[in-house]
Amino acid sequence: MTALIVEDLGLIEYETAWKLQDQYAAEIAEGKRAPTLLLLEHPHVYTFGRRGKQENLLWGESQLKEKGIAIHWVDRGGDVTYHGPGQLVGYPLIPLRLPSPEGRRAGDEGETHIPDADYVGYVRNLEKVIITALARLGLAAGQRPGLTGVWIQADVHSRCPRCSPEDRKKPAKIAAIGVKVDARGVSRHGFALNVNPNIEYWDGIIACGLQDEPIVSLADLFPEPPSMERVKEEIVKAFREVFE
């Protein structure tokens, strides 16, 4: 991958960031912009992906209004997830499909063959970025067969003082991933890592459509959790290593 642009957008409305992804992805596809990683936080929002189910929204309209939660149905993979302050969201906009080195085929009018991208491998690499960053922050995390995201195993999760005794016996999800690759091969959406969010907001959904799967944050597992700035630094470092 060529040089990576990293933009820290701070706290930004979901729809504003969604439109910015469209703009940047078009520029990247046209060769007018280098691959870009957007880092940000969102105000409280539930987003439903292409496999989203309305029944996985547990709070009614009055609760949503009281809590100040927006809702968006979007074009990423997966079901419903939560974004909010204290959660680091990363949107990598990188080209996953490139013209083949063979160039034009006979009879083509300027067309080049575009091989299929390894979409599953891309998601696994996003998980690897987060796992690597968390390891440098002093936290062991990993993947779970058949599931997307980054997980804390039960022996580590048992340190969570907020969590119920039953939940502490299970692996807990610390980062969610939902992506899209557009028709021109540029990735959209990305990952959400729980640094120090208000976990109460997960009570309003069945996150990712997974019943009874605990959610955990860095603040649950450290007496003094790393700052958001420190987490961003480690994520960027790991991202460059994995993708460059």
C-alpha positions as CSV (number, residue, x, y, z in Angstrom):
1,M,0.0,0.0,0.0
2,T,1.2,3.5,-0.8
3,A,1.6,6.1,1.9
4,L,-1.3,6.2,4.3
5,I,-3.2,9.4,5.2
6,V,-4.5,9.4,8.8
7,E,-7.2,12.0,9.7
8,D,-8.4,12.4,13.3
9,L,-12.0,13.8,13.0
10,G,-12.7,14.0,16.7
11,L,-16.5,13.8,17.6
12,I,-18.5,13.8,14.4
13,E,-22.1,13.1,13.5
14,Y,-22.5,9.7,11.8
15,E,-24.1,11.0,8.6
16,T,-21.4,13.6,8.1
17,A,-18.7,10.9,8.4
18,W,-20.7,8.6,6.1
19,K,-20.8,11.2,3.4
20,L,-17.1,12.0,3.8
21,Q,-16.3,8.3,3.2
22,D,-18.2,8.5,-0.1
23,Q,-16.2,11.6,-1.1
24,Y,-12.8,10.2,-0.2
25,A,-13.5,6.7,-1.6
26,A,-14.3,8.3,-5.0
27,E,-11.1,10.3,-4.9
28,I,-9.1,7.2,-4.0
29,A,-10.7,5.2,-6.8
30,E,-9.7,7.9,-9.3
31,G,-6.2,8.0,-8.0
32,K,-6.6,11.5,-6.6
33,R,-6.1,10.6,-3.0
34,A,-3.9,8.1,-1.1
35,P,-5.4,5.4,1.1
36,T,-6.9,7.0,4.1
37,L,-7.7,6.0,7.7
38,L,-10.3,8.1,9.5
39,L,-10.3,7.9,13.3
40,L,-13.2,9.4,15.2
41,E,-15.9,9.2,17.8
42,H,-19.7,9.4,17.1
43,P,-22.5,10.9,19.2
44,H,-24.9,8.1,20.4
45,V,-26.1,6.1,17.4
46,Y,-27.4,2.7,16.5
47,T,-26.6,1.5,13.0
48,F,-28.1,-1.4,11.2
49,G,-26.1,-3.2,8.4
50,R,-27.4,-5.1,5.4
51,R,-28.4,-8.1,7.7
52,G,-30.0,-5.8,10.3
53,K,-33.2,-6.9,11.9
54,Q,-35.6,-4.5,13.5
55,E,-36.4,-6.9,16.3
56,N,-32.8,-6.5,17.5
57,L,-33.7,-2.9,18.6
58,L,-34.9,-3.4,22.2
59,W,-35.7,0.2,23.2
60,G,-38.8,2.0,22.1
61,E,-39.1,5.5,20.6
62,S,-39.4,7.3,23.9
63,Q,-36.3,5.6,25.3
64,L,-34.3,6.4,22.2
65,K,-35.4,10.1,22.4
66,E,-34.6,10.2,26.1
67,K,-31.1,8.8,25.5
68,G,-30.5,11.0,22.5
69,I,-29.8,8.0,20.1
70,A,-30.0,8.4,16.3
71,I,-30.7,5.4,14.1
72,H,-29.2,4.8,10.6
73,W,-29.7,1.9,8.2
74,V,-26.5,1.6,6.3
75,D,-24.7,-0.4,3.6
76,R,-22.1,-2.2,5.6
77,G,-22.2,-5.9,6.5
78,G,-23.6,-7.2,9.7
79,D,-26.5,-6.4,12.0
80,V,-27.0,-3.7,14.5
81,T,-24.2,-2.0,16.5
82,Y,-23.7,1.0,18.8
83,H,-21.4,3.9,18.4
84,G,-20.9,6.6,21.0
85,P,-18.4,8.8,22.9
86,G,-15.5,6.9,24.4
87,Q,-15.5,4.4,21.5
88,L,-12.7,4.6,18.9
89,V,-14.2,4.2,15.4
90,G,-11.9,3.6,12.5
91,Y,-12.9,3.9,8.8
92,P,-10.2,2.6,6.5
93,L,-10.6,3.7,2.9
94,I,-8.2,1.6,0.9
95,P,-8.2,0.0,-2.5
96,L,-8.6,-3.7,-2.2
97,R,-8.8,-4.5,-5.9
98,L,-6.3,-3.3,-8.5
99,P,-5.8,-3.8,-12.2
100,S,-3.9,-7.0,-13.0
101,P,-0.3,-6.6,-14.2
102,E,-1.3,-8.2,-17.5
103,G,-3.0,-4.9,-18.4
104,R,-5.5,-4.8,-21.3
105,R,-6.8,-8.0,-22.8
106,A,-7.2,-8.3,-26.5
107,G,-10.3,-6.6,-27.7
108,D,-10.8,-4.4,-24.6
109,E,-11.4,-0.7,-25.0
110,G,-9.2,0.5,-22.2
111,E,-10.6,-2.1,-19.8
112,T,-8.4,-4.0,-17.4
113,H,-9.2,-7.2,-15.5
114,I,-9.9,-6.6,-11.9
115,P,-9.3,-9.7,-9.8
116,D,-11.6,-10.4,-6.8
117,A,-10.4,-9.0,-3.5
118,D,-9.8,-11.1,-0.5
119,Y,-12.6,-9.6,1.6
120,V,-12.4,-12.2,4.4
121,G,-8.7,-11.7,4.6
122,Y,-9.3,-7.9,4.8
123,V,-11.6,-8.4,7.8
124,R,-9.1,-10.8,9.5
125,N,-6.4,-8.1,9.0
126,L,-8.6,-5.5,10.7
127,E,-8.9,-7.8,13.6
128,K,-5.1,-8.3,13.6
129,V,-4.6,-4.6,13.8
130,I,-6.7,-4.3,16.9
131,I,-5.2,-7.4,18.5
132,T,-1.7,-6.1,17.9
133,A,-2.5,-2.6,19.3
134,L,-4.2,-4.1,22.4
135,A,-1.2,-6.3,23.0
136,R,1.0,-3.3,23.1
137,L,-1.4,-1.7,25.6
138,G,-1.0,-4.7,27.8
139,L,-4.2,-6.6,27.0
140,A,-4.4,-10.1,25.4
141,A,-7.2,-10.3,22.8
142,G,-8.0,-12.7,20.0
143,Q,-10.5,-14.0,17.4
144,R,-13.3,-16.5,17.7
145,P,-13.9,-19.1,15.0
146,G,-17.0,-18.3,13.0
147,L,-17.4,-14.8,14.5
148,T,-16.3,-11.4,13.4
149,G,-14.7,-8.9,15.8
150,V,-12.1,-9.0,18.6
151,W,-12.7,-10.8,21.8
152,I,-11.3,-11.0,25.4
153,Q,-11.1,-14.5,26.7
154,A,-12.9,-15.5,29.9
155,D,-9.8,-15.5,32.1
156,V,-9.1,-11.9,31.2
157,H,-12.8,-10.9,31.2
158,S,-13.0,-12.1,34.8
159,R,-11.2,-8.9,35.8
160,C,-14.2,-6.8,34.9
161,P,-15.8,-5.4,38.1
162,R,-18.9,-4.2,36.4
163,C,-19.7,-7.5,34.8
164,S,-22.0,-10.2,36.3
165,P,-20.5,-13.4,37.6
166,E,-22.1,-15.3,34.8
167,D,-20.8,-13.0,32.1
168,R,-17.2,-13.2,33.5
169,K,-17.2,-16.9,32.6
170,K,-17.6,-16.0,28.9
171,P,-15.5,-14.4,26.3
172,A,-16.4,-10.7,25.8
173,K,-16.4,-8.6,22.7
174,I,-14.2,-5.5,22.8
175,A,-14.3,-4.5,19.2
176,A,-16.9,-4.8,16.4
177,I,-16.2,-4.9,12.7
178,G,-18.5,-4.2,9.8
179,V,-17.3,-3.3,6.3
180,K,-18.3,-2.7,2.7
181,V,-16.2,-2.8,-0.5
182,D,-17.8,-0.6,-3.2
183,A,-18.0,-1.5,-6.9
184,R,-14.6,0.2,-7.5
185,G,-12.9,-1.9,-4.9
186,V,-12.5,0.7,-2.1
187,S,-13.3,-0.3,1.4
188,R,-15.8,1.6,3.6
189,H,-16.9,1.5,7.2
190,G,-14.6,-0.5,9.5
191,F,-14.1,-1.1,13.2
192,A,-15.2,0.2,16.6
193,L,-13.0,-0.4,19.7
194,N,-14.5,0.1,23.1
195,V,-12.1,2.3,25.1
196,N,-14.3,4.0,27.7
197,P,-17.9,4.2,26.5
198,N,-21.1,4.1,28.5
199,I,-21.9,0.3,28.3
200,E,-25.5,1.0,29.3
201,Y,-26.2,1.9,25.6
202,W,-25.8,-1.7,24.6
203,D,-28.8,-2.6,26.7
204,G,-31.0,-1.1,23.9
205,I,-29.9,-3.6,21.2
206,I,-28.9,-7.2,20.6
207,A,-25.5,-6.2,19.3
208,C,-24.6,-7.9,16.0
209,G,-27.6,-10.1,16.5
210,L,-25.7,-12.2,19.1
211,Q,-27.8,-13.0,22.1
212,D,-26.1,-13.1,25.6
213,E,-22.7,-12.2,24.3
214,P,-21.0,-9.8,26.9
215,I,-19.6,-6.4,25.8
216,V,-16.5,-5.1,27.5
217,S,-14.2,-2.0,27.3
218,L,-10.6,-1.1,28.1
219,A,-12.0,0.8,31.1
220,D,-13.5,-2.4,32.5
221,L,-10.1,-4.2,32.4
222,F,-7.5,-1.6,33.6
223,P,-7.4,0.2,36.9
224,E,-6.3,3.2,34.9
225,P,-7.2,2.7,31.2
226,P,-5.1,4.1,28.4
227,S,-6.1,7.5,27.0
228,M,-7.9,7.7,23.7
229,E,-4.9,9.4,22.3
230,R,-2.6,6.5,23.3
231,V,-5.0,4.0,21.8
232,K,-5.1,5.9,18.5
233,E,-1.3,5.9,18.4
234,E,-1.1,2.2,18.8
235,I,-3.9,1.6,16.3
236,V,-2.2,3.7,13.6
237,K,1.2,2.0,14.3
238,A,-0.4,-1.5,14.0
239,F,-2.4,-0.5,10.9
240,R,0.7,0.6,9.1
241,E,2.5,-2.6,9.9
242,V,-0.4,-4.9,8.9
243,F,-1.4,-3.1,5.7
244,E,1.9,-1.7,4.5
